[in-house]
């Protein structure tokens, strides 16, 4: 068949990485501790521990949690550490910060455990369009991880890529 359409992209050695495929399922939650403080500003240890003891921690089952304090209170490190001891049996991931910090930390773990064998000496396309909140930092971390092993790295879709790196 001389007029047969051949999908050259499918037959090429191009490897496509879509970080959206690695997006872990689970609720993302901010746990704001300001209401556990005296006048939303002062941490009184006994009262704080009482709040922790009486809080329903099961609501964080299989969740990703960002610990924060939205008031201008100065929170000692041990307070977040103590909260973490209550969250650990339920939450998948816990960070101090906002939801952006949480997503960045989640993807840091994903990128660190990213398998490189499939991409060794091959051209790689990192897919850019995503309907999920992939942090920009994840793309940077992925480049750092891939650059030593990939033949080339591009960004975008197979039909229109931006070249980023070539050995």
Buried (B, 14 or more C-beta within 10 A) or exposed (E): EEEEEEEEEEEEEBBBBBBEEBBEEBEBBEBBBBEBBEEBEEBEEEEBEEEBEEBEBEEBEEBBBBBBBEBEBEBEEEBBEBBBEBBEEBBBBBBBEBBEBBBBBBBBEBBEEBEEEEBEEBBBBBBBEEEEEBBEBBBEBBBEBBBEBBBBBBBBEBEEBEEBBEE
